Amino acid sequence: MTTLKKGDKAPEFSGKDQDGTTHTLSDYKGKKLVVFFYPKANTPGCTAEACDLRDNYERFQAANYALLGVSADSAKAQGKFRDKFSFPFPLIADEDKEVINAFGVWGPKKFMGKEYDGIHRTTFIINEEGIIDDVITDVKTKAHAAQILK
């Protein structure tokens, strides 16, 4: 599970978004980057989290933040999710889990007594030099922007 912590260098990553555009860590050099991992597009918690970030997007831009959502959904599912809720930020379709594994957010979970492997809802705040400034593991889906912009 999440082994990255505050002060660590963010992993070099490369992932394609809902439109097939590739995003890498170096694309965001000189900007603060919020990489938020969520279990599944179009589910209640993930929708609440992404909509809260969307509703506060201007605040993020004003503070020199870029946002990048990541899940193991297909590009088509990510595109539908983005279009349905008008997200102004890209959503990485990480079906092969390269980015998910690079950040260490894949692991055992429990839901209604059943154990399974899945994505742990985790957000990484990366500074302009590519260093992790914060790791949020206790994500408040309806108030996530406030957790990040505190």
C-alpha positions as CSV (number, residue, x, y, z in Angstrom):
1,M,0.0,0.0,0.0
2,T,0.9,3.7,0.0
3,T,4.6,3.8,0.8
4,L,5.2,7.3,-0.6
5,K,5.2,10.0,2.0
6,K,5.6,13.8,2.5
7,G,9.1,14.8,1.3
8,D,9.5,11.9,-1.1
9,K,10.2,12.6,-4.8
10,A,7.0,11.9,-6.8
11,P,7.3,8.9,-9.2
12,E,7.9,9.6,-12.8
13,F,4.6,8.6,-14.4
14,S,3.0,8.5,-17.8
15,G,-0.7,7.9,-18.4
16,K,-3.2,8.6,-21.1
17,D,-6.4,10.5,-20.3
18,Q,-9.9,10.1,-21.6
19,D,-9.0,11.8,-24.9
20,G,-5.8,9.7,-25.4
21,T,-3.5,12.6,-24.4
22,T,-0.4,11.5,-22.4
23,H,0.4,13.1,-19.1
24,T,3.7,12.8,-17.3
25,L,5.1,14.3,-14.1
26,S,7.5,16.5,-16.1
27,D,4.6,18.1,-17.9
28,Y,3.7,19.8,-14.6
29,K,7.2,21.1,-13.6
30,G,6.8,24.6,-12.3
31,K,3.2,24.0,-11.2
32,K,1.8,22.4,-8.1
33,L,0.0,19.1,-9.0
34,V,-2.8,17.4,-7.2
35,V,-3.0,13.7,-8.3
36,F,-6.2,12.2,-6.9
37,F,-6.8,8.4,-7.1
38,Y,-10.4,7.2,-6.9
39,P,-11.8,3.7,-7.1
40,K,-14.4,4.0,-9.9
41,A,-15.9,6.6,-12.2
42,N,-19.5,7.5,-11.7
43,T,-19.9,6.0,-8.3
44,P,-21.3,8.2,-5.5
45,G,-18.2,8.8,-3.5
46,C,-16.0,9.4,-6.5
47,T,-18.6,11.7,-8.1
48,A,-18.8,13.7,-4.9
49,E,-15.0,14.0,-4.7
50,A,-14.5,15.0,-8.3
51,C,-17.5,17.5,-8.3
52,D,-16.1,19.2,-5.1
53,L,-12.7,19.6,-6.9
54,R,-14.6,20.9,-10.1
55,D,-16.6,23.4,-8.0
56,N,-13.4,24.8,-6.5
57,Y,-11.3,24.6,-9.7
58,E,-10.9,28.4,-10.0
59,R,-9.4,28.4,-6.5
60,F,-6.9,25.7,-7.5
61,Q,-5.9,27.6,-10.7
62,A,-5.5,30.8,-8.7
63,A,-3.0,28.9,-6.4
64,N,-1.1,27.5,-9.4
65,Y,-2.4,24.0,-9.0
66,A,-3.1,21.5,-11.8
67,L,-5.4,18.6,-11.1
68,L,-5.2,15.0,-12.4
69,G,-7.7,12.3,-11.6
70,V,-6.6,8.6,-11.9
71,S,-8.6,5.4,-11.8
72,A,-8.4,2.0,-13.5
73,D,-11.5,2.8,-15.6
74,S,-11.3,2.7,-19.4
75,A,-10.8,5.9,-21.4
76,K,-14.4,5.6,-22.6
77,A,-15.7,5.4,-19.0
78,Q,-13.4,8.4,-18.0
79,G,-14.7,10.4,-20.9
80,K,-18.3,9.7,-20.0
81,F,-17.6,10.6,-16.4
82,R,-15.9,13.9,-17.4
83,D,-18.6,14.9,-19.9
84,K,-21.5,14.0,-17.5
85,F,-20.1,16.3,-14.8
86,S,-18.2,18.8,-16.9
87,F,-14.8,18.2,-15.2
88,P,-12.2,20.8,-16.3
89,F,-9.3,18.5,-15.5
90,P,-8.1,15.3,-17.2
91,L,-8.8,11.8,-15.9
92,I,-6.2,9.2,-16.5
93,A,-7.5,5.8,-17.7
94,D,-5.0,3.6,-16.0
95,E,-6.3,0.2,-17.0
96,D,-2.9,-1.5,-16.7
97,K,-2.4,0.2,-13.3
98,E,1.1,1.6,-14.1
99,V,0.4,4.9,-12.4
100,I,-1.7,3.4,-9.6
101,N,1.2,1.0,-8.8
102,A,3.9,3.7,-9.1
103,F,2.1,5.7,-6.4
104,G,1.4,2.5,-4.3
105,V,-2.4,3.0,-4.0
106,W,-3.5,-0.6,-5.1
107,G,-4.0,-3.1,-2.3
108,P,-6.4,-5.1,-0.1
109,K,-9.7,-3.5,0.8
110,K,-12.7,-4.6,2.7
111,F,-16.4,-3.8,1.9
112,M,-19.4,-5.4,3.6
113,G,-17.2,-8.2,5.0
114,K,-15.6,-9.1,1.7
115,E,-11.9,-8.6,1.0
116,Y,-10.7,-7.7,-2.5
117,D,-7.9,-5.7,-4.1
118,G,-8.6,-2.3,-5.3
119,I,-7.6,1.4,-5.4
120,H,-7.4,3.2,-2.1
121,R,-8.8,6.7,-2.4
122,T,-5.6,8.7,-1.9
123,T,-4.5,12.2,-3.0
124,F,-0.9,13.4,-3.5
125,I,0.0,17.0,-3.5
126,I,3.2,17.5,-5.5
127,N,5.2,20.8,-5.4
128,E,6.8,22.6,-8.4
129,E,10.0,20.6,-8.0
130,G,8.3,17.2,-8.1
131,I,8.5,16.6,-4.3
132,I,5.4,15.3,-2.4
133,D,4.2,18.0,-0.1
134,D,1.3,16.0,1.3
135,V,-0.5,12.6,1.1
136,I,-4.2,12.6,2.0
137,T,-5.4,9.1,2.8
138,D,-8.5,10.1,4.8
139,V,-10.3,11.8,1.9
140,K,-13.5,13.7,2.7
141,T,-15.3,13.3,-0.6
142,K,-17.7,16.2,-0.1
143,A,-15.0,18.6,1.2
144,H,-11.8,17.4,-0.5
145,A,-10.9,20.8,-2.0
146,A,-10.8,22.3,1.6
147,Q,-8.5,19.4,2.7
148,I,-6.1,20.3,-0.1
149,L,-6.3,24.1,-0.1
150,K,-6.2,24.3,3.8
